Amino acid sequence: MSKRSQRIVLKFGSGILSKEKGVGLSRPQIARLAREVGTLVRAGHECVIVSSGAVAAGLATLELTAKPKELAAKQACAAVGQSQLMHAYASEFAKQDIAVAQLLLTHNDLDSRVRHLNARATLSHLLSRGNVVPIINENDSVAVEELNFGDNDRLSAEVATLINADLLIILTSVDGLQDAAGKVVPLVRDFSEVSGLVRSDKGHVSTGGMVTKLQAAQLAVKAGIPVNIASGRKAGLVYQIVAGKRVGTYFPAK
């Protein structure tokens, strides 16, 4: 890993946090991801997680077999599942003597100057503690952006910009942006050259596919933050990315 302390935003999509059919959380996955983030924290890095997964958690509790189409039903799943998602994170990080802090945000929170500054001050204070990992999710029980459009992809870029992150890592269920032959594109400097490669494929509980990940990468890169899109199903990739190795698709900062 990089010896220089970095401020890192890690976005975990629903597809890597849920069970294979998208109903319920995968505790082994959450445990592994928490261990990897914990290792980064102990190495001196400041880590913020932007996490989806509340709807997937709520589906199991409400005994639903698929993500509902109605907005109110989606929001109900999120309201039920959010506490379960945070409990899973808190339990796994506690094993490493690391606390978690929950922040539920909407895009309006980040657009408002006062709330923007308040959110940044709160995150800065939490990160200064050294043993706290803030976990951010969109406030799905009242907001509709993530539920309809982007599985927290855009929010992760906005959070990275908010805290002047050194790196945004978007972990998903595929190995990165793929070309027409299905091979991972390792480096993207010009977004116009790869926009035609993007499909809107979605999993059982994810909402954005690669389209919104590319949009998020573009937002972060414009703000001077490099981005890595990689598989969240493969152990150890986070360490490689932080160490500067080429994994998945890398978007250098402008």
N, C-alpha and C positions, 0 to 999 in steps of 0.2 A: 504494500500500500504506500501511497504518498506519505513522505515524512512530514510534509508541510500540512499544518492544520487547515482543513477546508470546511466551509459551510455548505452542506449538501442537502438538497431536497430530493427525496425518493418518493416516487408515485407508484403505489401498488393498485393495480386494476382488479376489478371483480373477478376476472377470469383466472387470476393466480391465487386468489384468497378463498375461493369457493370450492366445493366438491365438484367432481367431474361433470355432474349434471346441472350444476349451478344452483342447487338448493342446499343451503347450509354452509357453514364455514369449514374449511379444511384446517383443523388445528395443527397437524404436522407442518403444513406450509407456513402458517403464522409463526409457529415456534422457530422454524429455521430462519425465516426472514428477520425475526426479532433477534436471534443470536447473531446474525450477520451485522445488523445495525448496531447491536451492543458492542461488537468487536470494533467497529468504526469509532464509537463513542469513547471506548477505553483507549483507543489510539490517539485521541485528542481532537477528533473531528466533531463538528456541530451538525447534528442530523435532525431534519424535520421530515416527518412522513405525511404525505397526502394520500389518504386511504379511502378507497371505495369498499364495498362489501356489506354495507348495512342492509341493503335490500335482500341480498342473498341470505343473510342471517335471518331476516324476518320471514322469508318464505318458509323456512323449515318450521319456525315457531307457529306460524299461522296455518301450517299443514297444507301449503300450496305446492303444486308440482311444477309450476312455471311462473315466470314473471308476468304479473297482470298488465293489461294494456291501459286500464283506467288510471288516470293520474292520482286520484284519491287513494286507490288501492296500493299504488306504488309508494305513496307517501306513508301510508299505514305500515307497510312492510319496513320502510326505513325507520320509522319511529320505534317499532318493536325491536328491530335488529341493531340499532345503533349502540344500545347499552351492552348487548352481547358482544359486538365487535370490540368495544373498548375493554370489556372484561377480559376478552381473550388476549389482547395486547398487554393489558396491565399484569395479567398472570405470568405471561412469558417474560416480560421485561423485569418483573420483580425477582425472578430467579437469578438475574444478573445485577441485582441491587440498583436498578435503574427505574426511575419513576416515569410515568407518562402523564401528559396534560392534554385534555381534549379541547379543541377549538372547532366550533361549528360556524362556518362562514357562508355568506352569499356573495355574489358578484357585486351587489349593492354596497356591501360592507367595504369592499376594496375600492369602489368608485367614489364613495364619500370620503372627503379629505380628512375629516375628524376621525371617522372610524378606521380609515386606512392607517393613520398615525397611531391610533390606540392599538390596533392589531400588531403593528410593527414593534411598538414598545413592549407589548406583552411577550411577543416571541423573543425579542432580544433579551429580556430579563430571564425568561425560562432557559434559553440557551446558555446564558452566563452562569447558570448553576452548575453546569458540567455533568450532571447525572440525570437530566430530564430530557425526554424525547417528546416534543409536541407532536400530536397526531391530529391532523386537520381533515375534516370532511365537509362537503357542502351540507348546509342545513336542509336536508331533503324533506323534512316534514313540513317546511313552509316554502321552500324554493323549488323551482322546476327546471333550472338550467341543466343540472347534471342528469336528472331523471330522463330528460328528453333529448339531450344533445351530446354530452361529452364525457361521461364516466370520470369526471374530475380531471381530465387532461388539461383543459384550459386553466382550471383552478391551480394546478401544480405550477404552471408557468407564471401565473400571477403571484403566487406565494414566493416563488424563486426570485422574482423581480422585487417583491415587497421587502425581502430581507437581504437583498444584494448577495444572493448565493453564488458560490464559485462553480457549482455544477448541479445540473438537474438530471436525475436518472429516472427514466420511465420504464418500469418493468411490466411486461405484458406476457401474453400466452404464446407469442411467436418470437423468433430469434432476432427480429429487426425488420426494417423496411426491405421488401423483397422486389427483385426485378421481374420481368415478364417470364423468365425461366425458373423462377422460384428461388433464386440465389440471393443471399443477403447483400444489400448495398452497404459496404463498410464505411463510406465517407460521403457526406453530402455538403457541398459548399453553396450550390445554387439550387434553391427550392424549385425553380421553374423547370429544371431538368428532370425532376422526379415526381412532379405532381400527377403526371399521367399514369404512374405506377400504382397509385393509391386506390384501394378498393374500400368499400364501406362494410366489410365483413364484420360481423358481431357474434359474440358468444351468447350463451344462454342468458346471462345476466348483465353483460357489458352493453354499453350504449353508444360507443363512439367509433370503434374500429380504428384503423390506421389513419383515417382522415383527420380526426381530431388530435391525434398524437403529432402528426406533421404540423398542424396548425399551432399546437402548443410549442413545438420545437422552434417554429418560426418566431413566435412571440419572445421566447427566451433568448434566442440568438440575437435578435434585434436589440435586446437589453444588455447584451454583452456576456451572456451566460451560455457556456457550452452545454450540449445535451447529448445523452446517450439513450437510445431505445434498445432494450435487450430482453431476453427471456427471463421471466421471474420464476420459471419452473426448474432452472438449472442452478444447483448450489455453487456458491463461490464466485459468481460473475461480478457481484458488487465489488468485491475486493480487487478484481482485475481492472475494473473500470476506474476505481479510485486511484489505482497504481499507474494509470495512464495507458494501459494496454488496450488495443483495439478489440472491442467486443461488440457484437451487434452492429448498430448503425450510429455513427458519431457525427454530430453537427457542431463544427467549431464556431466559437463566438465571432461576431463581426468585429 
